[in-house]
Amino acid sequence: MADENNIDGVVVEETPKEGVEIQVADTNEPETDFNASIEQLKQQLEAEKQARINAERRIHEAQSREYAARNEKADTDLQLINNAIYTVNTNTGILKSHYAEAMQAGDYGRAAEIQQEMASNEAKRLQLENGKAAMEAAPRQEPPRQQPADPVEALASQLTPRSAEWIRRHPEFARDQRLFNKMINAHNLAVADGIQPDTDAYFAEVESALKINRGAAATQAETPMEQTAKVTQQRVSPNAAPAAAPVSRQSSSDRQTVVRLSAEEREMASMMKMTPEEYGKEKLKLKREGKIH
């Protein structure tokens, strides 16, 4: 019988498709640092999230500049029209004075010319007034509204990595103002009692004050590998026949363990930059620890 504590001798089988079975066996490769792979994946996801936030911020800034430029142009055009109306009204006043002088001097020809200029000036004034009214009645462009940031990530970005991880596991304390205030009070009480923030004792004290079930929190804190393994196990058909153990005349110490990986598990292994063998070893390890079934 194989040693159940030995996970080096692992044969990885792909879930058969149309009767084709693929086996990959390489039991001599050293076990990789699984935690480092998970941490690398977390950092990649965090970098992508931050890049998206920065892109959204740049778009909002560009929209704000465009809004300011358009409003500035509209204000400038309106001021130009007001200046033109003022000039026309000033000219009309001067023409009226000249018309009175011409009539007083009996220069009716000059008076007729001034009348024509006054009529032309009035037409300009009416055109400018209509343009001003239309411009003032035109709807102004609404200022761009920045999409509300995720309160969880907004708060997490201001915290230490461990506290940020905690708030992501308990997002309700970032989204609900009442719970947020309770969290701050719990933090202040823990610090007042001389407990160093970001320590196990600190989080235990805070969660105790907030009446958080630490067992449930531990379940939520499962690694992506553990969560993925559970999900992919649920997706495998319960009627699928288990992989048959290979017939071998080797001694029990040399016998290999067969681990079946579905297509989804192989895809997840690729995303984590793990070989199927490495993923299979971690899956077997989690099974033996009782974290997955």
Long-range contacts (C-beta under 8 A, 24 or more apart in sequence): 1-252, 1-255, 2-252, 2-255, 2-256, 2-257, 3-252, 3-253, 4-288, 5-288, 6-257, 7-31, 7-257, 7-281, 7-284, 7-285, 7-288, 8-281, 9-254, 9-255, 9-256, 9-257, 10-256, 10-257, 10-258, 10-259, 10-277, 10-280, 10-281, 10-284, 11-246, 11-256, 11-257, 11-258, 11-259, 12-259, 12-260, 12-261, 12-276, 12-277, 12-279, 12-280, 13-243, 13-258, 13-259, 13-260, 13-261, 14-260, 14-261, 14-262, 14-263, 14-266, 14-276, 15-236, 15-240, 15-260, 15-261, 15-262, 15-263, 17-263, 24-276, 24-277, 25-256, 26-277, 27-256, 27-277, 29-275, 29-277, 29-278, 31-278, 31-281, 32-274, 32-278, 34-225, 34-274, 34-278, 34-282, 37-272, 37-273, 37-274, 38-223, 38-224, 38-225, 38-272, 40-272, 40-273, 41-224, 41-271, 41-272, 42-224, 49-153, 53-149, 53-153, 56-147, 60-144, 60-146, 60-147, 63-144, 64-143, 64-144, 67-141, 67-143, 67-144, 70-141, 71-140, 71-141, 74-135, 74-138, 74-140, 77-135, 78-132, 78-135, 78-136, 81-128, 81-131, 81-132, 81-135, 82-132, 84-124, 84-128, 85-125, 85-128, 85-129, 85-132, 88-121, 88-124, 88-125, 88-128, 89-125, 91-121, 92-118, 92-121, 92-122, 92-125, 95-121, 151-175, 160-197, 160-198, 162-198, 163-197, 163-198, 166-203, 169-217, 169-220, 169-221, 170-212, 170-217, 173-210, 179-210, 182-209, 182-210, 183-210, 185-209, 186-210, 222-291, 224-272, 225-272, 225-282, 225-286, 226-286, 226-291, 226-292, 228-264, 228-265, 228-268, 229-265, 229-283, 229-286, 229-292, 230-292, 231-264, 232-262, 232-264, 232-265, 232-268, 233-292, 233-293, 235-262, 235-264, 236-262, 257-284, 259-283, 259-284
